[in-house]
Amino acid sequence: MASMERVLEPELMEDERQAWAYAKADFSDGNSAFVSRFLAEFPDVRSGTIVDLGCGPADIPIRLAAALPLTVDFVGVDGADAMLEPARVALRERGLEGRIRLHRGVLPDMMLPSAGFQAVISNSLIHHIPNGLTLWREIVRLGAPGAAVLVQDLFRPDTLAEVDALVERLTSNDPAILREDFYNSLRAAFTVDEVRDQLLAADLQSFTCEQVSERHWAAWGRLP
């Protein structure tokens, strides 16, 4: 059975209420899994700069900063200033402003240096982008030769009934604004097969791409 059609949502999360609700939500399971996968797949990343595309409130760079040596620093990129404000607060509270630099930009962002990063990561960004190839092509441009890459996002269920069931089961106790955001994100997400097609088109066919939870896929590998 073919999956339901993708329904785009706004590319940027510019509503301050929505941004702060997102920042205060508990995404620890997914974010911890992301960090654990990065550390397991790329244990040699011990220096240089990691760029996080769509960093939001910067929870993943903060977690990685705690796990990696001080020889690793970070650039967190987001297109919405409303999302970067919670990140600024979090970095100030943890004294990480010197190690995690925030950059406002929408992909493709030519202000970021080509081949300038030892690793490129992204969590929950690609479903905001009309054409997923935009992200993969920017990853290819930004990463140095052999750079580590890890991308994770939601995948689109086959039916609206499955969307409704996921929203009810996973966000029943969340504020209405987060429930609506999750619903829209699931409908805007790509399927695993669509992501694999994007990787082929971006000449990243060596990457692994698979479902890693009841609602997430992940893709990872090294740039040529």
C-alpha positions as CSV (number, residue, x, y, z in Angstrom):
1,M,0.0,0.0,0.0
2,A,1.4,3.4,-1.0
3,S,1.9,5.9,1.9
4,M,-0.2,9.0,2.1
5,E,1.1,12.1,0.3
6,R,3.4,14.5,2.1
7,V,1.9,17.7,3.4
8,L,4.4,20.5,3.9
9,E,4.6,22.5,7.1
10,P,6.3,25.9,7.5
11,E,10.1,25.7,6.9
12,L,10.9,27.8,10.0
13,M,9.5,27.7,13.5
14,E,9.2,31.4,14.0
15,D,6.4,31.5,16.6
16,E,8.0,32.2,20.0
17,R,5.3,30.2,21.9
18,Q,5.9,27.2,19.7
19,A,9.7,27.6,20.0
20,W,9.7,27.7,23.8
21,A,7.2,24.9,24.0
22,Y,9.5,22.8,21.8
23,A,12.6,23.8,23.9
24,K,10.9,22.8,27.1
25,A,9.5,19.5,25.8
26,D,11.1,16.2,26.8
27,F,12.9,14.8,23.8
28,S,15.6,13.1,25.9
29,D,15.0,9.6,24.5
30,G,15.4,10.6,20.9
31,N,18.3,13.0,21.5
32,S,20.1,10.5,23.8
33,A,19.7,7.9,21.1
34,F,21.1,10.3,18.5
35,V,24.2,11.1,20.6
36,S,24.8,7.4,21.5
37,R,24.6,6.5,17.8
38,F,27.1,9.2,16.8
39,L,29.6,8.1,19.5
40,A,29.3,4.5,18.5
41,E,29.6,5.0,14.8
42,F,32.3,7.7,14.9
43,P,34.5,7.1,17.9
44,D,37.5,8.7,16.1
45,V,35.9,12.2,16.0
46,R,37.9,13.7,18.8
47,S,38.9,17.1,17.4
48,G,37.7,19.7,14.9
49,T,34.3,21.3,14.4
50,I,30.9,19.6,14.2
51,V,28.1,21.5,12.5
52,D,24.5,20.8,13.6
53,L,22.0,21.8,10.9
54,G,18.6,22.7,12.4
55,C,20.0,22.8,15.9
56,G,16.9,24.3,17.6
57,P,17.5,24.7,21.3
58,A,20.9,23.1,20.9
59,D,20.2,20.1,23.1
60,I,22.2,17.7,21.0
61,P,25.4,19.9,20.7
62,I,25.2,20.3,24.5
63,R,24.9,16.6,25.0
64,L,27.8,15.9,22.6
65,A,29.9,18.6,24.2
66,A,29.6,16.7,27.5
67,A,30.7,13.5,25.9
68,L,33.5,14.7,23.6
69,P,36.9,16.3,24.5
70,L,37.4,20.0,24.6
71,T,39.3,19.7,21.3
72,V,35.8,19.4,19.6
73,D,33.7,22.5,19.1
74,F,30.4,23.1,17.5
75,V,28.4,25.4,15.2
76,G,24.7,25.2,15.6
77,V,22.6,26.5,12.7
78,D,19.0,27.4,12.7
79,G,16.9,29.6,10.4
80,A,14.5,30.9,13.1
81,D,15.7,33.4,15.7
82,A,12.8,32.2,17.9
83,M,14.4,28.8,18.1
84,L,17.9,30.2,18.7
85,E,16.8,32.2,21.7
86,P,16.2,29.1,23.9
87,A,19.6,27.8,22.6
88,R,21.3,31.1,23.7
89,V,19.8,30.8,27.2
90,A,20.8,27.1,27.5
91,L,24.4,27.9,26.5
92,R,24.7,30.7,28.9
93,E,23.4,28.6,31.7
94,R,26.0,25.9,31.0
95,G,28.9,28.2,30.2
96,L,29.2,26.8,26.7
97,E,29.0,30.0,24.7
98,G,32.7,29.7,23.8
99,R,32.5,26.1,22.6
100,I,29.1,26.1,20.8
101,R,28.7,29.0,18.3
102,L,25.2,29.7,17.0
103,H,24.6,30.8,13.4
104,R,21.3,32.0,11.9
105,G,20.9,30.7,8.4
106,V,18.6,28.9,6.0
107,L,20.0,26.1,3.8
108,P,21.7,26.4,1.4
109,D,23.8,28.8,3.5
110,M,26.9,30.0,1.6
111,M,28.1,31.8,4.7
112,L,29.2,28.4,6.1
113,P,32.6,27.3,4.8
114,S,32.8,24.5,2.3
115,A,34.6,21.4,3.5
116,G,34.9,23.2,6.8
117,F,33.6,20.6,9.3
118,Q,34.8,17.2,10.5
119,A,31.3,16.1,11.1
120,V,27.8,17.2,10.0
121,I,24.7,16.3,12.1
122,S,21.1,17.1,11.8
123,N,18.0,16.0,13.9
124,S,14.4,16.8,13.0
125,L,15.2,19.3,10.2
126,I,14.7,17.6,6.9
127,H,10.9,17.3,7.3
128,H,10.8,21.1,7.3
129,I,12.5,21.3,3.9
130,P,10.4,21.1,0.7
131,N,13.1,19.2,-1.2
132,G,15.1,16.8,1.0
133,L,18.0,16.9,-1.5
134,T,18.7,20.5,-0.3
135,L,19.9,19.1,3.0
136,W,22.0,16.3,1.5
137,R,23.7,18.5,-1.0
138,E,24.6,21.0,1.7
139,I,26.0,18.2,3.9
140,V,28.2,17.2,1.0
141,R,29.4,20.8,0.6
142,L,30.0,21.4,4.3
143,G,31.8,18.2,5.3
144,A,35.5,17.8,4.9
145,P,36.6,14.6,3.0
146,G,35.8,11.7,5.1
147,A,33.6,13.7,7.4
148,A,31.2,11.8,9.7
149,V,27.5,12.4,8.9
150,L,24.5,11.5,11.0
151,V,20.9,12.6,10.2
152,Q,17.8,11.6,12.1
153,D,14.1,12.5,11.6
154,L,10.6,11.3,11.8
155,F,9.2,9.1,9.0
156,R,5.8,9.5,7.5
157,P,3.2,6.8,8.4
158,D,1.1,5.2,5.7
159,T,-2.2,6.5,6.8
160,L,-3.8,9.3,8.8
161,A,-5.1,6.8,11.2
162,E,-1.5,5.8,12.1
163,V,-0.7,9.5,12.5
164,D,-3.6,10.0,14.9
165,A,-2.6,6.9,16.9
166,L,1.0,8.1,17.3
167,V,-0.1,11.6,18.3
168,E,-2.5,10.1,20.9
169,R,-0.1,7.5,22.3
170,L,3.1,9.7,22.4
171,T,1.8,13.2,23.1
172,S,-1.5,12.8,25.0
173,N,-0.1,14.6,28.0
174,D,1.6,17.4,26.1
175,P,0.3,20.9,25.4
176,A,-2.0,21.3,22.4
177,I,0.7,23.3,20.6
178,L,3.1,20.4,20.7
179,R,0.5,17.9,19.8
180,E,-0.4,19.9,16.7
181,D,3.3,20.3,15.8
182,F,3.9,16.6,16.1
183,Y,0.8,15.9,13.9
184,N,2.0,18.3,11.2
185,S,5.6,17.0,11.4
186,L,4.5,13.4,10.8
187,R,2.6,14.4,7.7
188,A,5.5,16.5,6.4
189,A,8.1,13.8,7.0
190,F,9.7,11.6,4.4
191,T,9.5,7.8,4.3
192,V,12.6,5.7,4.6
193,D,12.4,4.8,0.9
194,E,12.2,8.4,-0.1
195,V,15.3,9.2,2.0
196,R,17.2,6.3,0.4
197,D,16.3,7.7,-3.0
198,Q,17.6,11.1,-1.9
199,L,20.9,9.5,-0.8
200,L,21.3,7.9,-4.2
201,A,20.6,11.2,-5.9
202,A,23.2,12.9,-3.7
203,D,25.8,10.2,-4.5
204,L,25.7,9.0,-0.9
205,Q,24.6,5.4,-1.7
206,S,27.3,4.1,0.8
207,F,25.3,5.5,3.7
208,T,23.2,3.3,5.9
209,C,19.5,4.4,6.3
210,E,17.0,2.5,8.4
211,Q,14.1,2.9,10.8
212,V,15.5,3.2,14.3
213,S,12.3,3.6,16.4
214,E,8.6,3.5,16.0
215,R,8.7,7.1,14.6
216,H,12.3,7.8,13.6
217,W,14.7,6.9,10.8
218,A,18.4,7.6,10.8
219,A,21.0,7.8,8.0
220,W,24.8,7.8,8.6
221,G,28.1,7.3,6.9
222,R,31.2,9.2,5.8
223,L,31.6,11.6,3.0
224,P,33.9,10.5,0.1
